[in-house]
């Protein structure tokens, strides 16, 4: 399992951002390998969000990202928010990855 983590700093309309993000979440949740996701909002900076999503593996996530529909949906966020995405794996106490 891998976890996608994305920090999003919104510079545009927050309601429009949330609308587009809901569409993206709906799309991603229907993709093979998707497990779950959540969105957090910073208490002190209301325009900063953290999105997490669990996937079976990096390949499933990558396949979803390269789909035509995803690329169309993500274009709407380009002018609204800056993104800092990354895939992560859980580590054991000795620092080794579990993935």
C-alpha positions in Angstrom: 0.0 0.0 0.0 1.1 3.6 -0.7 -0.3 6.9 0.5 -0.6 9.9 -1.7 -0.1 13.2 0.2 -0.7 16.5 -1.4 -0.5 20.0 0.3 -2.6 22.4 -1.6 -2.4 26.2 -1.1 -5.4 27.9 -2.7 -4.8 31.3 -4.2 -8.1 31.5 -6.1 -11.8 31.0 -5.2 -12.0 28.4 -2.4 -15.5 27.3 -3.3 -14.5 26.6 -6.9 -11.4 24.8 -5.7 -13.6 22.5 -3.5 -16.0 21.9 -6.3 -13.2 20.7 -8.7 -11.6 18.7 -5.9 -14.9 16.9 -5.3 -15.0 15.9 -9.0 -11.4 14.7 -8.8 -12.1 12.7 -5.7 -15.2 11.1 -7.3 -13.1 10.1 -10.4 -10.2 8.8 -8.4 -12.4 6.8 -6.0 -13.7 4.8 -9.0 -10.2 3.8 -10.2 -8.7 0.3 -9.7 -6.4 0.2 -6.7 -8.0 3.2 -4.8 -8.8 2.5 -1.2 -9.7 5.7 0.6 -9.0 9.4 0.9 -9.5 12.4 3.2 -9.0 16.1 3.1 -7.8 18.3 6.0 -8.0 22.1 6.3 -5.4 24.1 8.2 -7.0 25.8 11.2 -4.8 28.9 11.1 -4.6 29.2 7.3 -8.0 28.5 5.8 -6.6 28.4 2.3 -4.2 25.5 3.0 -5.4 21.9 2.6 -3.8 18.5 3.0 -5.2 15.7 0.9 -4.3 12.0 1.6 -5.3 8.9 -0.4 -4.5 5.3 0.1 -3.8 3.1 -3.0 -2.9 -0.5 -3.4 0.3 0.4 -5.1 2.1 3.2 -6.9 1.3 1.6 -10.3 -2.4 2.0 -9.7 -2.0 5.6 -8.7 0.2 6.3 -11.7 -2.3 4.7 -14.1 -5.1 7.0 -12.7 -2.9 10.1 -13.1 -2.2 9.4 -16.7 -5.8 8.9 -17.8 -7.3 11.5 -20.1 -10.2 12.2 -17.7 -7.8 13.0 -14.8 -5.8 15.3 -17.0 -8.9 17.2 -18.1 -10.2 17.5 -14.5 -6.8 18.6 -13.0 -6.5 21.6 -15.4 -9.2 23.4 -13.5 -7.0 23.5 -10.4 -3.9 25.0 -12.1 -4.9 28.6 -11.6 -6.6 28.1 -8.2 -3.9 26.3 -6.1 -0.3 25.4 -5.8 0.2 21.7 -5.2 3.0 19.8 -3.4 2.2 16.1 -4.1 4.1 12.9 -3.2 3.7 9.2 -2.7 4.8 7.7 0.6 5.1 4.3 2.0 4.8 3.2 5.6 8.2 2.5 7.4 8.9 -0.1 10.1 10.7 0.8 13.3 14.0 0.0 11.7 13.3 2.5 8.9 12.7 0.0 6.2 9.8 0.4 3.8 6.9 -2.0 3.9 5.9 -1.4 0.2 
